[in-house]
């Protein structure tokens, strides 16, 4: 990892609320939940509290690309199925 200093004025918008996905998986089964217009900290707290003890969880930001297609940006992405 190599951090770089940037000008914080290089963005045109920001938000405290977004859409997220939480995925619980044990390598065999997978359950996915969607959260709309919420805060990242709330999603992490929910996932930590509700994760089954036998499963890992990961969290993604759900966002549109420049072509209007939905996609995911994984924010908490542990090595699953290890």
CORDAUR-V704556 format. One line per field, one symbol per residue. phi: phi as a letter, one per 40 degrees, with the letter a starting at -180 (. if undefined). A space follows every 50 residues. Layout:
BEGIN
phi = ???
END
This chain:
BEGIN
phi = .bcbcbccccbbaaacbabbbbbbabgbbabbbbbbfbbddccccccccb ccccbcbbbbccaccccgccabbcbbbcccgc
END
